[in-house]
Amino acid sequence: MKFYLFGNSQKPVLFLLPGACCHWKRNFGSVVPLLARDFRVVCVSYDGFDETEQTVFQDILTETAKIEDYIQAHFGGHIRAAYGCSMGGAFVGLLLQRGNIQIDHAILGSSDLAQSGGLSARLRAKLVSHVLYRIFQKGKLPGWMQKRLEKKPQEERAYMDRMLEMFGVGAENMKFVRKESIFNQFYSDLVTPLEDGISVSGTTVHIFYAVKMGTQYEARYLQHFKSSDIRRHDMQHEELLICYPEKWADEVRSCCEMEKE
């Protein structure tokens, strides 16, 4: 695991946790400059997904413990905020649940928070890892997926193109990612329990809820967090982050009780 730091070391600390199988730079590269003036920005790069290391993603709890250790060692166990993109939100939830560090503002972005039994999770992770590994090796979508994408309306295609860029498809060499890392990340995310009614003194939970994902996601947020600041956006999964980075950055500042630029 690597940690990439930006901005003034005297500013409040903001951790950015990537989504599933995302390269940290493709996930957050466009927003780091928007935040670095106001925060000490720390981008987490998970085991198995950093080209400078030869590591394998083992499981979500092992990675969570490494993040906790880093925060304790470098920031006294207390940071201003953490933003989890998609699956990164599960990390944020686990950091709160475990109670080993203090986060003033915990922010989840379009997080799925899906839970699944062992067999179902294994089958789903096996399918996803097979497809994603082939995409990473070839650097492009399979022909049948590309044809389906081309049939989408222009606006939806533009959003999907941005999503694919976030995954590094066609823009970042992801051949170094092992299938084992992809499988372990998806599988452990599905089977690692997130408690209901999480509430931590001194922490405010903020959720960027992409309404177009469906009401079942809001139900999960209400289930897992006792009290949260749900910010509704009439958008698709992480559309605010990837299509409107300036507005996303303003929302993050607002969550952290900081003024807009």
N, C-alpha and C positions, 0 to 999 in steps of 0.2 A: 504494500500500500504506500502511495506517495501523497504528499500534501503540497499544493502549489499556492504560494502566498503572494498577495498583491496589496498595494496601498500602504498607507502610513501605519506603522506598528503601534502608534499611540491611539489610533481610532478604535471604536467598538468592534468586536470580532464577529464576523458573519461567516458561518460555514455553508458551503454549497455542496449538496450531495446529489450526484447524478442519478438518472433513471436507469432502468434495466438495460444492460449491455451497451450503455452509452459511454463514449469517450468524453472525459471531463471537458476538453477543449471545445468539442462540437456542441456539448450540452450548454456550456456557460460562457464560451469565448466572447459572444456578442454583448453580454451584460456585465462582465467584469469591469470594463472601463467605465460603465455607468455607475458603478457602486464603489469603485476604489477610492474616490475622493472622500467618501463619508465613512467607509468601513475598512478594517483590516480583513480583506477577503481571503478565505481559505477554501480552495477547491480540493475536494477529496477525489482521489483516483484509486478505485478499488483494486484489490489483488486480481490479477488475470486480465485486467483491462487497461493496463499501462504499458506502452511499448518499450519503456526504459527498464522494465523488470522482466524476469522470467518466473512468473508466479502463477498460481492457480487460485481462483476464488473457491474457498472451501465451503463456507456457509455464512449466513447473514449474522449469526451471533458472534462468530469469530471476528468478522469485520467490524461489528458494533463495538466490541471490546477494544479493538485497535484504535478506533476513533476516540473512545473514552480515555484511553491511555495517553493519546496525543494531547487532548484537551487538558488533562490533569498535569502533564509534564510541561506544557508550554503556556497555558493560560490559567493556571491555578484552579482548574476544574470548573470555571465559570465563563460563559460567553454570552454576548448580547443576543445572538440569534442563530438559528439554523434553518435553512430552506432545503426541503427534500423534493426533488422533481420526480413525480410519478412514484416508482418503487422507492426512490429516496425518502419518500414520506414514511414508509415503513421503518426505515432506520431512525427517523426523527421520533416516531412513536415508541420504538424500543428504547431509545436513549432516555425518554421520559419515564417509561415503565420501569427501567432498571434502577433509576435514581442515583447513579454514580457520579453524575455531573449536574450542573445547574445551567439551564438555558432560559433566558428571560422571555424570548419570543420564539416559539416553535411554529414553523410555517410549512404546511403541506400543499403541494401543487398538483392538482388533478390525480391524487393518489387513489389507487384501486382498492388496496387493503383487503384483497380477496383471501380467503382461507379455504383450504381444501384438505381432504383426507389423503393418506399416503399413496394409495394406488392411483387415484384420480390425478393427484399432483405429479406423480411420476410419469404418467402417460402424457399429460399436458407439457411437462418440461422436456420430455423426450422429443415430442413433435416440434416444439419451439426451437430447441437446440439444433435439431436436424436442419430446419429451414434457415435459421439465422446463420449457422456455421457456413452453409453453402453460399449465402449472400455475402458474408464477410470474405470468403475465399475468392469469389469471383468479382467482388466489388460492384455488383449490380443485382437488380431483381431478376428472378426467373422470368422467362418469357411470358408465361401465363399471368403472372402478377402484373407485369408491365402493361400487358394488353388490357387488363381490368382497370388499371389506373388511368390509361388513356381514354377510357370511356366515361370517366367521371366528369362532372361539370368543371369549368375552368377554375372557379373559386375553390372547389374542393381539391382539385389537382394541385393548386398552389400551396394549400395547407399541407397536403400529403408530401409534396416535394420538400417542404421545410422539415417535416417529421423525419423523412429519410436522411436528410442532411444531418439532423441531430444524431441519428444512429451511425453516421459516418459513411453511408452508402454513396459511393461515387466521389467522396470528398476526402476521406481519411482512410489510410491503409490499415485495415483491421484484420489482416491475415494472421497477425500474431496471436489473436484470441483463440484459445483452445475450446473445443466443444465441451469439454468437462467443466470449464468455467461457466459457460452459458447454462448448461444443465443445472449445475449446483446453485447458481444464482436464482433461477426461476423456481426450482424445487424447494430450496430452503425458505424462500420468501412465502411460498404457499403453505408450508407446514409449520412455520414458526408462529406460535400463537401471539396475538396482540390482545391484551386484556380489554375488557369493557370498562367504561366509566373512568378512564385515566384522568387523574387530576393531581397536579403538582403545585404546591405552594410557591408563589413567586414566578410562575410560568403562565403566560398567555398563549393559548393555541389559536393559530389563525389558519384558515383553510381556504385556498383558492379553488372554489367549486365550479367546474366547467359544466354548466347546466345541460348542455347537449349530450353529455355522457349518460344521463338518465338519473331518475330519482333514487335508484337503489344505492348510488354512491353517497348521496346526502344521508341516507338512512345509516350507512356504515359509519360515517363521521359522527353522527349523533350517538351511535352505539358505543364507539370506542373512546370518545372523549366526553367527559361529564359536562364541560362547558367550553364552547369554542366560538370564535369570531369567524363565522362562515361568510365569505365574500363571494357572492354569486356573479358569474360572468356568463353571458349567453354565447358561449363558445364551445369548441371541442377540446379534447384532451391536450393540455398544455399549450393551447393556441395563444394565450396571452403572452407566454414566455417566448415562443419561437416566432410569432408574427408581429407582436407589439412590444418589443423589449423595453422601450422607454416607459410605457405605461406599467409594465411589469415591475420595473425598478422603482417607480413611484409608489406602487402598492407595497413593495417590500419596505421602503422607507417609512411609509405610513404605519405599517404594522409595528415597526421599531420605534415609533413615536418621534420620527425625524422629519424635518421639512423637506418639501420637494426642491429640486434644483431650480 
